[in-house]
Amino acid sequence: MRDTQDGAAGADATIPRLLLDWYDANARVLPWRIGPAGRAAGIRPDPYRVWLSEVMLQQTTVAAVRGYFHRFTARWPDVGALADAREADVMGQWAGLGYYARARNLMKCARVVAGELGGIFPDSRDALLALPGIGPYTAAAIAAIAFDRAETVVDGNVERVVARLGDIRTPLPAAKPVFRKRAAALTPPVRPGDHAQAMMDLGATICTPKSPACGICPLRACCLARRAGTAAGLPRKAAKKVRPTRRGIVHIAWREDGALLLERRPDSGLLGGMLGWPGGEWGEDPADAPPFAADWVTLPGEVRHTFTHFHLILTIRTAAIPGDVVPEAGILLAAQEFRPSDLPTVMRKAYDLWRTTPGPWAGR
């Protein structure tokens, strides 16, 4: 394990200064960020916006989050407004962003902060950790960025930067404690929030996964991996496990007036709390569980979607809801109440395939 290198300790004092100088001139403009100029003018970050952005950014790219962040803050500009929102509205606004447990925890956390803490976010990592849905990384990021606490913030970008700075060749995930130790050693007592954002910006724009721009990196003189010629291959990663493939069957039932039958998935589990099409469990031999007896038609084609731990292939079956049938389960949404954008991505794919397949339902 190469978690220490000659010269690394001496560089620890130089790196934060070089990094902050670079950040002051090159910080990304992000809708949730108070940039260096704003900070210098005494403008403080809004903890609500920092918290919301950090929750949205978990396992999601900045590009994907921007639009969601703008829509959320336009509709719910502060934690009190979000706490008062209907959960179905929040889940609908979150649809397509993935990892839906985040949205459920977002509501729980907003209600605790608004109801029990008077709308004020705590300013320490430990107190933030006590809130629903806030783990060690998110607590450290909020404490550093919103409150300038000297916390160690380590995401994938930071792991890559410290791996290359120290030429650390231990593969992930075993290297995570080593990366955290090195990142902690680099975190300065002055402007730790800007330092955390600078590390992330450096990894996102210069110290990128492929073809890092070492020639223009402000830390190139301190980078042991650049000196050794190993930068492009770091951080190393253990071989990924092969994702299994599961199958499922969903049922799209429609009425002549355009109404559609949906269901609200249980709060716990995959796609928890989201709208979807009725169906059975997913697995190697999927259950066919139609919501009512009818002449169900199996559509040609299939829906393919990849989750974190498995691939999914869905078969779509469809039927008209007879005028004398009142489904005992599910939610019958009138055409004017149904919004495809409220569906999670996999269910929206199913809807798009159904809607565009020739048949009496096509174009609905």
TORKOL-4160 file (C-alpha; in steps of 0.2 Angstrom, whole numbers, padded with zeros to 4 digits, m for minus):
364
<pt num="1" X="0000" Y="0000" Z="0000"/>
<pt num="2" X="0007" Y="0017" Z="m0005"/>
<pt num="3" X="m0002" Y="0029" Z="0007"/>
<pt num="4" X="0014" Y="0039" Z="0010"/>
<pt num="5" X="0027" Y="0046" Z="m0002"/>
<pt num="6" X="0042" Y="0056" Z="0000"/>
<pt num="7" X="0038" Y="0074" Z="m0001"/>
<pt num="8" X="0019" Y="0071" Z="0002"/>
<pt num="9" X="0020" Y="0079" Z="0019"/>
<pt num="10" X="0029" Y="0094" Z="0013"/>
<pt num="11" X="0016" Y="0097" Z="m0001"/>
<pt num="12" X="0002" Y="0096" Z="0011"/>
<pt num="13" X="0004" Y="0114" Z="0016"/>
<pt num="14" X="0007" Y="0120" Z="m0002"/>
<pt num="15" X="m0007" Y="0111" Z="m0010"/>
<pt num="16" X="m0022" Y="0120" Z="m0002"/>
<pt num="17" X="m0015" Y="0138" Z="m0006"/>
<pt num="18" X="m0012" Y="0133" Z="m0024"/>
<pt num="19" X="m0029" Y="0125" Z="m0026"/>
<pt num="20" X="m0038" Y="0140" Z="m0018"/>
<pt num="21" X="m0029" Y="0152" Z="m0030"/>
<pt num="22" X="m0034" Y="0142" Z="m0044"/>
<pt num="23" X="m0052" Y="0140" Z="m0038"/>
<pt num="24" X="m0054" Y="0159" Z="m0035"/>
<pt num="25" X="m0050" Y="0161" Z="m0054"/>
<pt num="26" X="m0059" Y="0146" Z="m0061"/>
<pt num="27" X="m0073" Y="0140" Z="m0050"/>
<pt num="28" X="m0088" Y="0133" Z="m0059"/>
<pt num="29" X="m0104" Y="0143" Z="m0059"/>
<pt num="30" X="m0117" Y="0132" Z="m0051"/>
<pt num="31" X="m0135" Y="0137" Z="m0046"/>
<pt num="32" X="m0133" Y="0132" Z="m0028"/>
<pt num="33" X="m0116" Y="0139" Z="m0025"/>
<pt num="34" X="m0109" Y="0156" Z="m0018"/>
<pt num="35" X="m0093" Y="0158" Z="m0028"/>
<pt num="36" X="m0077" Y="0166" Z="m0022"/>
<pt num="37" X="m0083" Y="0183" Z="m0026"/>
<pt num="38" X="m0099" Y="0182" Z="m0017"/>
<pt num="39" X="m0089" Y="0174" Z="m0002"/>
<pt num="40" X="m0077" Y="0188" Z="m0002"/>
<pt num="41" X="m0092" Y="0201" Z="m0002"/>
<pt num="42" X="m0098" Y="0192" Z="0014"/>
<pt num="43" X="m0113" Y="0183" Z="0006"/>
<pt num="44" X="m0116" Y="0166" Z="0015"/>
<pt num="45" X="m0122" Y="0151" Z="0007"/>
<pt num="46" X="m0140" Y="0146" Z="0010"/>
<pt num="47" X="m0139" Y="0129" Z="0020"/>
<pt num="48" X="m0156" Y="0124" Z="0012"/>
<pt num="49" X="m0149" Y="0126" Z="m0006"/>
<pt num="50" X="m0133" Y="0117" Z="m0001"/>
<pt num="51" X="m0142" Y="0103" Z="0007"/>
<pt num="52" X="m0154" Y="0101" Z="m0007"/>
<pt num="53" X="m0140" Y="0101" Z="m0020"/>
<pt num="54" X="m0130" Y="0088" Z="m0010"/>
<pt num="55" X="m0145" Y="0076" Z="m0009"/>
<pt num="56" X="m0148" Y="0078" Z="m0027"/>
<pt num="57" X="m0130" Y="0075" Z="m0032"/>
<pt num="58" X="m0128" Y="0059" Z="m0023"/>
<pt num="59" X="m0124" Y="0046" Z="m0037"/>
<pt num="60" X="m0130" Y="0059" Z="m0050"/>
<pt num="61" X="m0121" Y="0071" Z="m0061"/>
<pt num="62" X="m0121" Y="0090" Z="m0060"/>
<pt num="63" X="m0128" Y="0091" Z="m0078"/>
<pt num="64" X="m0143" Y="0080" Z="m0073"/>
<pt num="65" X="m0146" Y="0089" Z="m0057"/>
<pt num="66" X="m0146" Y="0107" Z="m0063"/>
<pt num="67" X="m0164" Y="0107" Z="m0070"/>
<pt num="68" X="m0171" Y="0098" Z="m0056"/>
<pt num="69" X="m0163" Y="0110" Z="m0044"/>
<pt num="70" X="m0170" Y="0125" Z="m0053"/>
<pt num="71" X="m0188" Y="0118" Z="m0053"/>
<pt num="72" X="m0187" Y="0113" Z="m0035"/>
<pt num="73" X="m0181" Y="0129" Z="m0028"/>
<pt num="74" X="m0194" Y="0139" Z="m0039"/>
<pt num="75" X="m0208" Y="0129" Z="m0032"/>
<pt num="76" X="m0201" Y="0127" Z="m0014"/>
<pt num="77" X="m0189" Y="0141" Z="m0011"/>
<pt num="78" X="m0185" Y="0136" Z="0007"/>
<pt num="79" X="m0186" Y="0122" Z="0019"/>
<pt num="80" X="m0203" Y="0127" Z="0026"/>
<pt num="81" X="m0211" Y="0127" Z="0009"/>
<pt num="82" X="m0204" Y="0110" Z="0005"/>
<pt num="83" X="m0210" Y="0103" Z="0022"/>
<pt num="84" X="m0228" Y="0109" Z="0018"/>
<pt num="85" X="m0228" Y="0101" Z="0001"/>
<pt num="86" X="m0238" Y="0086" Z="m0004"/>
<pt num="87" X="m0227" Y="0071" Z="m0004"/>
<pt num="88" X="m0235" Y="0066" Z="m0021"/>
<pt num="89" X="m0230" Y="0082" Z="m0029"/>
<pt num="90" X="m0212" Y="0081" Z="m0023"/>
<pt num="91" X="m0211" Y="0063" Z="m0029"/>
<pt num="92" X="m0218" Y="0068" Z="m0046"/>
<pt num="93" X="m0205" Y="0083" Z="m0047"/>
<pt num="94" X="m0191" Y="0070" Z="m0043"/>
<pt num="95" X="m0197" Y="0058" Z="m0056"/>
<pt num="96" X="m0182" Y="0053" Z="m0068"/>
<pt num="97" X="m0169" Y="0058" Z="m0056"/>
<pt num="98" X="m0167" Y="0041" Z="m0048"/>
<pt num="99" X="m0163" Y="0034" Z="m0031"/>
<pt num="100" X="m0181" Y="0038" Z="m0025"/>
<pt num="101" X="m0177" Y="0035" Z="m0007"/>
<pt num="102" X="m0168" Y="0052" Z="m0008"/>
<pt num="103" X="m0184" Y="0061" Z="m0011"/>
<pt num="104" X="m0193" Y="0052" Z="0003"/>
<pt num="105" X="m0179" Y="0056" Z="0015"/>
<pt num="106" X="m0179" Y="0074" Z="0008"/>
<pt num="107" X="m0197" Y="0076" Z="0014"/>
<pt num="108" X="m0193" Y="0068" Z="0031"/>
<pt num="109" X="m0178" Y="0079" Z="0034"/>
<pt num="110" X="m0187" Y="0095" Z="0028"/>
<pt num="111" X="m0201" Y="0092" Z="0041"/>
<pt num="112" X="m0189" Y="0089" Z="0055"/>
<pt num="113" X="m0179" Y="0105" Z="0051"/>
<pt num="114" X="m0195" Y="0115" Z="0049"/>
<pt num="115" X="m0205" Y="0108" Z="0063"/>
<pt num="116" X="m0192" Y="0104" Z="0077"/>
<pt num="117" X="m0178" Y="0115" Z="0073"/>
<pt num="118" X="m0187" Y="0131" Z="0068"/>
<pt num="119" X="m0182" Y="0130" Z="0050"/>
<pt num="120" X="m0163" Y="0132" Z="0055"/>
<pt num="121" X="m0151" Y="0118" Z="0049"/>
<pt num="122" X="m0138" Y="0113" Z="0062"/>
<pt num="123" X="m0121" Y="0119" Z="0058"/>
<pt num="124" X="m0110" Y="0104" Z="0064"/>
<pt num="125" X="m0107" Y="0087" Z="0056"/>
<pt num="126" X="m0113" Y="0077" Z="0071"/>
<pt num="127" X="m0129" Y="0087" Z="0072"/>
<pt num="128" X="m0132" Y="0086" Z="0053"/>
<pt num="129" X="m0129" Y="0067" Z="0054"/>
<pt num="130" X="m0144" Y="0065" Z="0066"/>
<pt num="131" X="m0156" Y="0071" Z="0052"/>
<pt num="132" X="m0166" Y="0059" Z="0041"/>
<pt num="133" X="m0157" Y="0055" Z="0025"/>
<pt num="134" X="m0140" Y="0063" Z="0029"/>
<pt num="135" X="m0125" Y="0052" Z="0030"/>
<pt num="136" X="m0107" Y="0055" Z="0033"/>
<pt num="137" X="m0102" Y="0062" Z="0016"/>
<pt num="138" X="m0118" Y="0074" Z="0015"/>
<pt num="139" X="m0116" Y="0080" Z="0033"/>
<pt num="140" X="m0097" Y="0084" Z="0030"/>
<pt num="141" X="m0101" Y="0093" Z="0014"/>
<pt num="142" X="m0115" Y="0104" Z="0021"/>
<pt num="143" X="m0105" Y="0108" Z="0037"/>
<pt num="144" X="m0090" Y="0113" Z="0026"/>
<pt num="145" X="m0099" Y="0122" Z="0012"/>
<pt num="146" X="m0113" Y="0130" Z="0021"/>
<pt num="147" X="m0104" Y="0134" Z="0038"/>
<pt num="148" X="m0086" Y="0133" Z="0033"/>
<pt num="149" X="m0082" Y="0119" Z="0046"/>
<pt num="150" X="m0065" Y="0111" Z="0043"/>
<pt num="151" X="m0073" Y="0094" Z="0038"/>
<pt num="152" X="m0066" Y="0081" Z="0026"/>
<pt num="153" X="m0077" Y="0080" Z="0010"/>
<pt num="154" X="m0073" Y="0065" Z="m0001"/>
<pt num="155" X="m0083" Y="0061" Z="m0017"/>
<pt num="156" X="m0077" Y="0052" Z="m0032"/>
<pt num="157" X="m0068" Y="0068" Z="m0039"/>
<pt num="158" X="m0059" Y="0070" Z="m0023"/>
<pt num="159" X="m0054" Y="0052" Z="m0022"/>
<pt num="160" X="m0047" Y="0053" Z="m0040"/>
<pt num="161" X="m0037" Y="0069" Z="m0035"/>
<pt num="162" X="m0029" Y="0062" Z="m0019"/>
<pt num="163" X="m0025" Y="0046" Z="m0028"/>
<pt num="164" X="m0015" Y="0054" Z="m0041"/>
<pt num="165" X="m0007" Y="0067" Z="m0030"/>
<pt num="166" X="0000" Y="0053" Z="m0019"/>
<pt num="167" X="0002" Y="0040" Z="m0032"/>
<pt num="168" X="m0009" Y="0029" Z="m0022"/>
<pt num="169" X="m0011" Y="0012" Z="m0031"/>
<pt num="170" X="m0022" Y="0002" Z="m0019"/>
<pt num="171" X="m0038" Y="m0001" Z="m0028"/>
<pt num="172" X="m0055" Y="0004" Z="m0023"/>
<pt num="173" X="m0065" Y="0001" Z="m0012"/>
<pt num="174" X="m0050" Y="m0004" Z="m0001"/>
<pt num="175" X="m0042" Y="0012" Z="m0004"/>
<pt num="176" X="m0056" Y="0023" Z="0003"/>
<pt num="177" X="m0049" Y="0025" Z="0021"/>
<pt num="178" X="m0032" Y="0030" Z="0013"/>
<pt num="179" X="m0040" Y="0043" Z="0002"/>
<pt num="180" X="m0050" Y="0050" Z="0017"/>
<pt num="181" X="m0034" Y="0051" Z="0027"/>
<pt num="182" X="m0025" Y="0060" Z="0014"/>
<pt num="183" X="m0039" Y="0072" Z="0010"/>
<pt num="184" X="m0040" Y="0076" Z="0029"/>
<pt num="185" X="m0022" Y="0080" Z="0029"/>
<pt num="186" X="m0025" Y="0092" Z="0015"/>
<pt num="187" X="m0040" Y="0101" Z="0022"/>
<pt num="188" X="m0035" Y="0118" Z="0028"/>
<pt num="189" X="m0042" Y="0128" Z="0043"/>
<pt num="190" X="m0045" Y="0143" Z="0032"/>
<pt num="191" X="m0059" Y="0142" Z="0019"/>
<pt num="192" X="m0062" Y="0124" Z="0021"/>
<pt num="193" X="m0078" Y="0125" Z="0012"/>
<pt num="194" X="m0070" Y="0133" Z="m0003"/>
<pt num="195" X="m0056" Y="0120" Z="m0002"/>
<pt num="196" X="m0069" Y="0106" Z="m0003"/>
<pt num="197" X="m0077" Y="0114" Z="m0018"/>
<pt num="198" X="m0061" Y="0117" Z="m0026"/>
<pt num="199" X="m0056" Y="0099" Z="m0025"/>
<pt num="200" X="m0072" Y="0093" Z="m0033"/>
<pt num="201" X="m0070" Y="0106" Z="m0047"/>
<pt num="202" X="m0052" Y="0101" Z="m0050"/>
<pt num="203" X="m0058" Y="0083" Z="m0052"/>
<pt num="204" X="m0073" Y="0087" Z="m0063"/>
<pt num="205" X="m0063" Y="0099" Z="m0075"/>
<pt num="206" X="m0045" Y="0095" Z="m0075"/>
<pt num="207" X="m0041" Y="0079" Z="m0065"/>
<pt num="208" X="m0054" Y="0070" Z="m0075"/>
<pt num="209" X="m0056" Y="0051" Z="m0076"/>
<pt num="210" X="m0049" Y="0050" Z="m0094"/>
<pt num="211" X="m0036" Y="0060" Z="m0102"/>
<pt num="212" X="m0032" Y="0072" Z="m0087"/>
<pt num="213" X="m0026" Y="0089" Z="m0092"/>
<pt num="214" X="m0010" Y="0088" Z="m0082"/>
<pt num="215" X="m0001" Y="0101" Z="m0091"/>
<pt num="216" X="m0013" Y="0115" Z="m0085"/>
<pt num="217" X="m0016" Y="0108" Z="m0067"/>
<pt num="218" X="m0012" Y="0120" Z="m0053"/>
<pt num="219" X="m0005" Y="0105" Z="m0043"/>
<pt num="220" X="0006" Y="0097" Z="m0057"/>
<pt num="221" X="0022" Y="0101" Z="m0047"/>
<pt num="222" X="0015" Y="0092" Z="m0032"/>
<pt num="223" X="0008" Y="0077" Z="m0041"/>
<pt num="224" X="0017" Y="0061" Z="m0038"/>
<pt num="225" X="0007" Y="0051" Z="m0051"/>
<pt num="226" X="0011" Y="0063" Z="m0065"/>
<pt num="227" X="0030" Y="0061" Z="m0060"/>
<pt num="228" X="0028" Y="0042" Z="m0061"/>
<pt num="229" X="0017" Y="0042" Z="m0077"/>
<pt num="230" X="0003" Y="0033" Z="m0068"/>
<pt num="231" X="m0010" Y="0047" Z="m0067"/>
<pt num="232" X="m0021" Y="0041" Z="m0081"/>
<pt num="233" X="m0023" Y="0024" Z="m0072"/>
<pt num="234" X="m0028" Y="0030" Z="m0055"/>
<pt num="235" X="m0038" Y="0027" Z="m0045"/>
<pt num="236" X="m0037" Y="0009" Z="m0048"/>
<pt num="237" X="m0053" Y="m0001" Z="m0045"/>
<pt num="238" X="m0057" Y="m0019" Z="m0041"/>
<pt num="239" X="m0066" Y="m0029" Z="m0054"/>
<pt num="240" X="m0084" Y="m0026" Z="m0055"/>
<pt num="241" X="m0097" Y="m0039" Z="m0051"/>
<pt num="242" X="m0108" Y="m0044" Z="m0066"/>
<pt num="243" X="m0125" Y="m0037" Z="m0064"/>
<pt num="244" X="m0139" Y="m0050" Z="m0065"/>
<pt num="245" X="m0154" Y="m0048" Z="m0076"/>
<pt num="246" X="m0172" Y="m0048" Z="m0070"/>
<pt num="247" X="m0188" Y="m0049" Z="m0079"/>
<pt num="248" X="m0205" Y="m0042" Z="m0075"/>
<pt num="249" X="m0222" Y="m0039" Z="m0082"/>
<pt num="250" X="m0232" Y="m0023" Z="m0081"/>
<pt num="251" X="m0250" Y="m0020" Z="m0086"/>
<pt num="252" X="m0256" Y="m0004" Z="m0094"/>
<pt num="253" X="m0275" Y="m0003" Z="m0093"/>
<pt num="254" X="m0284" Y="0011" Z="m0102"/>
<pt num="255" X="m0302" Y="0018" Z="m0103"/>
<pt num="256" X="m0311" Y="0025" Z="m0118"/>
<pt num="257" X="m0311" Y="0042" Z="m0110"/>
<pt num="258" X="m0292" Y="0042" Z="m0108"/>
<pt num="259" X="m0291" Y="0037" Z="m0090"/>
<pt num="260" X="m0276" Y="0026" Z="m0085"/>
<pt num="261" X="m0274" Y="0013" Z="m0071"/>
<pt num="262" X="m0258" Y="0016" Z="m0060"/>
<pt num="263" X="m0252" Y="0011" Z="m0043"/>
<pt num="264" X="m0242" Y="0019" Z="m0030"/>
<pt num="265" X="m0227" Y="0008" Z="m0025"/>
<pt num="266" X="m0224" Y="0004" Z="m0007"/>
<pt num="267" X="m0213" Y="0017" Z="0002"/>
<pt num="268" X="m0199" Y="0004" Z="0005"/>
<pt num="269" X="m0190" Y="m0004" Z="m0008"/>
<pt num="270" X="m0185" Y="0000" Z="m0026"/>
<pt num="271" X="m0195" Y="0015" Z="m0034"/>
<pt num="272" X="m0203" Y="0017" Z="m0017"/>
<pt num="273" X="m0217" Y="0029" Z="m0016"/>
<pt num="274" X="m0217" Y="0032" Z="m0035"/>
<pt num="275" X="m0232" Y="0030" Z="m0047"/>
<pt num="276" X="m0230" Y="0015" Z="m0059"/>
<pt num="277" X="m0240" Y="0002" Z="m0069"/>
<pt num="278" X="m0247" Y="m0013" Z="m0059"/>
<pt num="279" X="m0237" Y="m0029" Z="m0060"/>
<pt num="280" X="m0230" Y="m0043" Z="m0051"/>
<pt num="281" X="m0213" Y="m0046" Z="m0043"/>
<pt num="282" X="m0197" Y="m0045" Z="m0054"/>
<pt num="283" X="m0185" Y="m0060" Z="m0055"/>
<pt num="284" X="m0180" Y="m0074" Z="m0066"/>
<pt num="285" X="m0197" Y="m0081" Z="m0068"/>
<pt num="286" X="m0208" Y="m0065" Z="m0067"/>
<pt num="287" X="m0226" Y="m0066" Z="m0060"/>
<pt num="288" X="m0240" Y="m0061" Z="m0071"/>
<pt num="289" X="m0252" Y="m0052" Z="m0059"/>
<pt num="290" X="m0265" Y="m0042" Z="m0069"/>
<pt num="291" X="m0275" Y="m0030" Z="m0059"/>
<pt num="292" X="m0292" Y="m0037" Z="m0066"/>
<pt num="293" X="m0298" Y="m0050" Z="m0077"/>
<pt num="294" X="m0298" Y="m0045" Z="m0096"/>
<pt num="295" X="m0291" Y="m0050" Z="m0113"/>
<pt num="296" X="m0274" Y="m0044" Z="m0110"/>
<pt num="297" X="m0263" Y="m0041" Z="m0126"/>
<pt num="298" X="m0244" Y="m0043" Z="m0125"/>
<pt num="299" X="m0235" Y="m0029" Z="m0134"/>
<pt num="300" X="m0221" Y="m0033" Z="m0146"/>
<pt num="301" X="m0205" Y="m0026" Z="m0140"/>
<pt num="302" X="m0199" Y="m0024" Z="m0122"/>
<pt num="303" X="m0192" Y="m0011" Z="m0110"/>
<pt num="304" X="m0174" Y="m0012" Z="m0105"/>
<pt num="305" X="m0167" Y="m0002" Z="m0090"/>
<pt num="306" X="m0152" Y="m0004" Z="m0079"/>
<pt num="307" X="m0152" Y="m0001" Z="m0060"/>
<pt num="308" X="m0137" Y="0000" Z="m0049"/>
<pt num="309" X="m0137" Y="m0019" Z="m0045"/>
<pt num="310" X="m0146" Y="m0027" Z="m0060"/>
<pt num="311" X="m0153" Y="m0025" Z="m0077"/>
<pt num="312" X="m0172" Y="m0026" Z="m0080"/>
<pt num="313" X="m0182" Y="m0032" Z="m0095"/>
<pt num="314" X="m0200" Y="m0028" Z="m0094"/>
<pt num="315" X="m0214" Y="m0035" Z="m0105"/>
<pt num="316" X="m0230" Y="m0024" Z="m0107"/>
<pt num="317" X="m0247" Y="m0031" Z="m0107"/>
<pt num="318" X="m0262" Y="m0020" Z="m0110"/>
<pt num="319" X="m0281" Y="m0020" Z="m0110"/>
<pt num="320" X="m0296" Y="m0009" Z="m0110"/>
<pt num="321" X="m0306" Y="m0006" Z="m0094"/>
<pt num="322" X="m0324" Y="m0011" Z="m0098"/>
<pt num="323" X="m0336" Y="0002" Z="m0093"/>
<pt num="324" X="m0344" Y="m0009" Z="m0080"/>
<pt num="325" X="m0327" Y="m0013" Z="m0072"/>
<pt num="326" X="m0321" Y="m0003" Z="m0056"/>
<pt num="327" X="m0304" Y="m0009" Z="m0052"/>
<pt num="328" X="m0302" Y="m0014" Z="m0034"/>
<pt num="329" X="m0284" Y="m0009" Z="m0032"/>
<pt num="330" X="m0274" Y="0005" Z="m0040"/>
<pt num="331" X="m0277" Y="0023" Z="m0044"/>
<pt num="332" X="m0288" Y="0027" Z="m0059"/>
<pt num="333" X="m0281" Y="0044" Z="m0066"/>
<pt num="334" X="m0291" Y="0054" Z="m0078"/>
<pt num="335" X="m0282" Y="0060" Z="m0094"/>
<pt num="336" X="m0280" Y="0078" Z="m0088"/>
<pt num="337" X="m0273" Y="0072" Z="m0071"/>
<pt num="338" X="m0260" Y="0060" Z="m0079"/>
<pt num="339" X="m0242" Y="0067" Z="m0082"/>
<pt num="340" X="m0229" Y="0055" Z="m0089"/>
<pt num="341" X="m0216" Y="0066" Z="m0081"/>
<pt num="342" X="m0222" Y="0060" Z="m0064"/>
<pt num="343" X="m0216" Y="0042" Z="m0068"/>
<pt num="344" X="m0199" Y="0035" Z="m0064"/>
<pt num="345" X="m0189" Y="0033" Z="m0080"/>
<pt num="346" X="m0192" Y="0014" Z="m0082"/>
<pt num="347" X="m0211" Y="0016" Z="m0080"/>
<pt num="348" X="m0210" Y="0031" Z="m0093"/>
<pt num="349" X="m0201" Y="0020" Z="m0105"/>
<pt num="350" X="m0215" Y="0007" Z="m0103"/>
<pt num="351" X="m0228" Y="0021" Z="m0106"/>
<pt num="352" X="m0219" Y="0027" Z="m0122"/>
<pt num="353" X="m0218" Y="0010" Z="m0129"/>
<pt num="354" X="m0236" Y="0007" Z="m0126"/>
<pt num="355" X="m0242" Y="0024" Z="m0132"/>
<pt num="356" X="m0232" Y="0022" Z="m0149"/>
<pt num="357" X="m0237" Y="0004" Z="m0152"/>
<pt num="358" X="m0251" Y="0002" Z="m0165"/>
<pt num="359" X="m0268" Y="m0002" Z="m0157"/>
<pt num="360" X="m0284" Y="0006" Z="m0151"/>
<pt num="361" X="m0274" Y="0014" Z="m0137"/>
<pt num="362" X="m0260" Y="0022" Z="m0148"/>
<pt num="363" X="m0257" Y="0041" Z="m0145"/>
<pt num="364" X="m0267" Y="0042" Z="m0129"/>
